[in-house]
């Protein structure tokens, strides 16, 4: 009761006690804050001092390292400068030595020139004295000659003019005899030299131009996939083959030869049309009279376009300018004409370039010679349609269609000796024509089959190890193989040749024999500059 009564009786004391408690708590908190703040500040100052010391130490170390590197670079630069100065001094010494040597040489040359000048002056004086003496001797000789002439006239009882005429007559007779002997000797030597030179020119022309010579003959073969196709080509009671022969104007030869139907005709274009018609019918599979007529008409239109293209391509290849379109078309027809196994268009291009080669070696115009050779057999494009030989037909055709050069016309009309030559270009065409005609080129098989056989021959050779190149030559009668000399020995070369020959025998069908030649060589090259 007493404490409660005391509280009730002193409320002011209770409030004062509460205020004092609050004040004591604030003071205590402030004291704690100051203590904590003081510790933190002390630690911060300590840390800052430590950082400053560390940074100072690192800065000092960096300074020393930089100074050391700078000293090293400066020392290196001094060494480089010293080396450059030494090299410059050495080069300067060399230049000084060369200059000194050159000065000595110039001094010696100057002395030599001075000696020569002295000798030349002395020689000039001697020559001048000699010239004076010669002039005196000439005057004396003239005086003696006049005296001799006078005495000879008195002895011979002839005047000077008569003696001169007699002397000239004697000299003329002797000179004429010597000239005849010299002419005969020159002609004999020229004949021997001309024969040797002509042989050399011919050989060079043959070697410098090698063209393709394989062409179709008058009978063209068409391959068929099976023997059943022969019956479809013949048709019921032969109606298909009769329709085909009637539409194309050729003879279709169906015999026991496996896998082949032959087309025979004297006209090469009709023969080519019939062959392509057969190929298209075989590929299509539909063989009946209506289809045959449709295909023949289509192939004829294509053939007309192809003839013009062949002519233009040949003109571009032979580099001939200014030809009439009719002449170009006639040359295109030669692509389907053969003579003794040679394709006439390829033959004409070959003769053109052979004529150019021969003419240029004889210092003649190669362009004119090439034009003469290109057009020389144009008459063969229409000789089966006209009477007469192809030289005369070709000359008339060229004249009719704008060829104005008498040299070219004479070469076309006279390359077989039918007319006299008016220029050296005609015998050049005759020689080139003989060279081209003497080359082999007759093959019964088609050009496509021939090319495939050559490709197969080269492929077999290239499949051998260490083979770098393979070339089928001599119209497929020889394959020439080049092996890597660094990888293959001589014994390996013989083994490669035997392997190629064995594979060719097993995998290919070919007429006659095929020679396999393996070459192993080392080539060393160097460049002189």
PyMOL commands that set and color helices and strands:
alter all, ss='L'
color gray80, all
select helices_A, chain A and resi 2-9+11-156+160-208+228-234+236-248+268-284+289-318+325-336+344-361+366-375+378-381+390-400+406-414+424-437+447-462+474-476+490-507
alter helices_A, ss='H'
color red, helices_A
select strands_A, chain A and resi 219-223+251-253+260-264+338-339+342-343+467-473+478-484+515-521
alter strands_A, ss='S'
color yellow, strands_A
deselect
rebuild
show_as cartoon
